[in-house]
Amino acid sequence: ERLADVPVAMLVANNQGRYVDANAAAVFLTGYPRRELLRCSVWDLTPAVRLGTGEALWRAFLSRERMAGRYHLRRKNGRIVEARYVAIANVLPGLHVSALATAALVKRFDRINR
């Protein structure tokens, strides 16, 4: 199955937290066009009130190399959404993959793939 058909947002970030790749589900989840999303960082998608927590989680993630849980994202339109995530650091040296899903994301891809 193609990555584009997976109802999970896949984001690849470098050591500085800048996105270097994203799939169609990540575009849908964040509300950013892919080209614009690839100019963003983890911090651009983290709500301002959660930046301190987000930075602490990022450091812990890079140290532990694996992390899972819930994360609040700020979409391009400013709306905050909660997603479940699984992340793996250094899939390739200096590149870290996060897989995120929400109920809305899964529903949308179910409709598209019927």
SEDRENMAR-874579 format. One record per residue (C-alpha): residue number from 1; x negated, y, z negated. Coordinates in nm, 4 decimals, decimal comma. Layout:
// SEDRENMAR-874579
> i/X/Y/Z
> NUM/X/Y/Z $
...
// end
This chain:
// SEDRENMAR-874579
> i/X/Y/Z
> 1/0,0000/0,0000/0,0000 $
> 2/-0,1253/0,3468/0,0845 $
> 3/-0,2197/0,5849/-0,1967 $
> 4/0,0216/0,8420/-0,0513 $
> 5/0,3115/0,6030/-0,1189 $
> 6/0,2336/0,5646/-0,4883 $
> 7/0,4669/0,7597/-0,7215 $
> 8/0,1753/0,8608/-0,9387 $
> 9/-0,0134/1,1879/-0,9142 $
> 10/-0,3811/1,1126/-0,8599 $
> 11/-0,6262/1,3943/-0,9295 $
> 12/-1,0038/1,3749/-0,9014 $
> 13/-1,2042/1,6355/-1,0939 $
> 14/-1,5755/1,7048/-1,1233 $
> 15/-1,7697/1,7563/-1,4477 $
> 16/-1,6553/2,1194/-1,4666 $
> 17/-1,2900/2,0132/-1,4410 $
> 18/-1,2451/2,1461/-1,0844 $
> 19/-1,0237/1,9364/-0,8613 $
> 20/-1,1959/1,7849/-0,5601 $
> 21/-0,9163/1,5554/-0,4398 $
> 22/-0,5439/1,5049/-0,4923 $
> 23/-0,2683/1,2938/-0,3391 $
> 24/0,0809/1,3945/-0,2246 $
> 25/0,2328/1,3081/-0,5618 $
> 26/-0,0088/1,5525/-0,7309 $
> 27/0,1037/1,8227/-0,4877 $
> 28/0,4674/1,7505/-0,5774 $
> 29/0,3999/1,7368/-0,9529 $
> 30/0,2008/2,0603/-0,9691 $
> 31/0,3926/2,2572/-0,7063 $
> 32/0,0658/2,3708/-0,5467 $
> 33/-0,0080/2,3087/-0,1801 $
> 34/-0,2997/2,0628/-0,1585 $
> 35/-0,5405/2,3232/-0,0236 $
> 36/-0,4613/2,5569/-0,3148 $
> 37/-0,4667/2,2749/-0,5706 $
> 38/-0,8222/2,1917/-0,4659 $
> 39/-0,9244/2,5445/-0,5667 $
> 40/-0,7824/2,4875/-0,9168 $
> 41/-0,9275/2,3372/-1,2317 $
> 42/-0,7839/2,1441/-1,5224 $
> 43/-0,7590/2,4792/-1,7040 $
> 44/-0,5459/2,6349/-1,4293 $
> 45/-0,2847/2,3646/-1,4875 $
> 46/-0,3030/2,3754/-1,8669 $
> 47/-0,0483/2,6034/-2,0383 $
> 48/-0,2234/2,8969/-2,2096 $
> 49/-0,0929/2,7969/-2,5539 $
> 50/-0,2574/2,4540/-2,5101 $
> 51/-0,5987/2,5602/-2,3745 $
> 52/-0,7812/2,4882/-2,7009 $
> 53/-0,6314/2,1406/-2,7233 $
> 54/-0,6961/2,0829/-2,3523 $
> 55/-1,0631/2,1746/-2,3844 $
> 56/-1,1046/1,9434/-2,6853 $
> 57/-0,9344/1,6591/-2,4954 $
> 58/-1,1614/1,7166/-2,1926 $
> 59/-1,4764/1,6919/-2,4072 $
> 60/-1,3436/1,3788/-2,5806 $
> 61/-1,2490/1,2274/-2,2454 $
> 62/-1,5956/1,2805/-2,0970 $
> 63/-1,7503/1,1296/-2,4101 $
> 64/-1,5176/0,8268/-2,4343 $
> 65/-1,4879/0,7830/-2,0556 $
> 66/-1,1258/0,6646/-2,0846 $
> 67/-0,8172/0,8297/-2,2197 $
> 68/-0,4397/0,7930/-2,2007 $
> 69/-0,1429/0,9760/-2,3416 $
> 70/0,0827/1,2703/-2,2695 $
> 71/-0,0287/1,6034/-2,1262 $
> 72/0,1586/1,9258/-2,0606 $
> 73/0,0994/2,0786/-1,7178 $
> 74/0,1818/2,4268/-1,5950 $
> 75/0,3240/2,4067/-1,2446 $
> 76/0,2591/2,6797/-0,9907 $
> 77/0,6024/2,8303/-1,0681 $
> 78/0,5060/2,8557/-1,4380 $
> 79/0,7332/2,5728/-1,5508 $
> 80/0,5793/2,3375/-1,8067 $
> 81/0,6200/1,9636/-1,7502 $
> 82/0,5088/1,6760/-1,9662 $
> 83/0,3415/1,3849/-1,7908 $
> 84/0,2037/1,0541/-1,9049 $
> 85/-0,1537/1,0035/-1,7953 $
> 86/-0,4376/0,7563/-1,7748 $
> 87/-0,7834/0,8917/-1,6980 $
> 88/-1,1184/0,7296/-1,6249 $
> 89/-1,4433/0,9266/-1,6271 $
> 90/-1,7338/0,8701/-1,3906 $
> 91/-1,5526/0,6519/-1,1406 $
> 92/-1,8400/0,7827/-0,9319 $
> 93/-2,1115/0,9825/-1,1105 $
> 94/-1,9603/1,3179/-1,2075 $
> 95/-1,6146/1,2365/-1,0666 $
> 96/-1,3201/1,1651/-1,2937 $
> 97/-0,9786/1,0275/-1,1948 $
> 98/-0,6499/1,1051/-1,3662 $
> 99/-0,3223/0,9311/-1,2841 $
> 100/-0,0112/1,1169/-1,4032 $
> 101/0,3576/1,0356/-1,3785 $
> 102/0,6897/1,1880/-1,4760 $
> 103/1,0403/1,0484/-1,4381 $
> 104/1,1156/1,3132/-1,1707 $
> 105/0,8104/1,2102/-0,9705 $
> 106/0,9081/0,8431/-0,9731 $
> 107/1,2682/0,9286/-0,8726 $
> 108/1,1525/1,1442/-0,5814 $
> 109/0,9316/0,8722/-0,4383 $
> 110/1,2035/0,6106/-0,4868 $
> 111/1,4354/0,8234/-0,2675 $
> 112/1,1677/0,8774/-0,0021 $
> 113/1,0701/0,5096/0,0198 $
> 114/1,4199/0,3600/0,0477 $
// end
